[in-house]
Amino acid sequence: MSKYPKSEGAMFANKKSNDKQPDFRGKVEITKDQIKMLIEMGKAGKEPVIQLAAWNRKSQAGQQYLYVSAEAYMKAEGSTQDLARFAPDDDDDIPF
C-alpha cells in the first residue's frame, strides 16, 4: 500500500430537466489501499476528511469534463482547520 493512496474519477455536465438537478455528475473510484487507510483511521478513532481536487479536461471525443482526485486526510490534533495526512500501519489484517 502506498503511503498516501489517491482515488480518481471524473464529473461531466449533467443534462438537466429541471433546476434542482446537479450541474455535474460523476464518480470517484475508491482504491483498496484507500479503503484500508480509512479503516485504519476509524480504528484509531480519527475522523477522516476526503480532500478533492479537480482539473478541467477534454475527452478524446471533445467533451469537457472535470478530472477529480480524492485523498484521505485527518484533522491535525488540536486544530479545527489544519489537515494532516494519515500514514496508516502497513499491517494486512484487513481482508482484500
N, C-alpha and C positions, 0 to 999 in steps of 0.2 A: 504494500500500500504506500503510495507517495505521501509525503509529509502533509501537503495541503491539496487534497484532491478537489478538482473542479467539475462542475456539470456544465453541459452546453445545450443550447436549444435555439429556437427561432420564433419570432412573432410576426405574423402577416396581417395586413389590413383586413379587417372584418367587413364582409358585405352585410351591412346593417339594414334591417327592415323597419327599425324604429330607433329613437334617440336613447333608449335605455340600454341598448346592447353595447358591448365594449367596442372601442375603436380598433383594437388589435386582439388577435387570438393566437395562441401557440402553445408550445410545450417545452419543458426542460427535462432532459433525461438524466435521472439521478444515477450515479455510478455505485457499484457495490462498495467501493472504498469510501465514498462519501456517506453511504448509509452506515457503515461501520463506525465512522467518525462521529456521526450524530448519536449513535447508540452509546458510544463511549462517553460523550458529553453528558448524556442523560444519566448514565451510571454514576458519573462524577458529580451529579446534582447541578449541572450547569444548564442554563437556558440558551440554546443556540440562536444565532441570528444568521439568516441567509442573505449575504450581500450580493446584489445583482449589478451587472454592468451590461451595457448594450451598445452596439455599433450599427450604423446604417450600412446595409449591404444591398447588392442587386444580384438576383438569381441569374443563372445562365439563360433563362427564358426572358429576362429583362424585368422581372417583378421585384419591386422594392420590398425589403423586409428588415427587421431588426435581428441581428445575431445577439444571443444572450448567453452570458456566462454567470454561473452561480457558485459562490464559495462560502463554506460554513465558517462562522466566527462565533466567539462568545464575548459577552461584555467583560471588559477588564475589571478586575477586583477593585472595589471602592470607587468606581466611575459609573456615571449614568450615560456618558456619551462615547467615550473611547472604546474601540473594539480591538480585541486581541485575537490572533489566530489560535486555534486549539490544536495542539500536537498530541494526537491520541497515542496510547500504548500500541505496540505492534503485536499484541497477543492475538491469536487467531481463535478465540473461544466462540466467535460468532459464526454459525454455520452458513456459508455461502458456497 
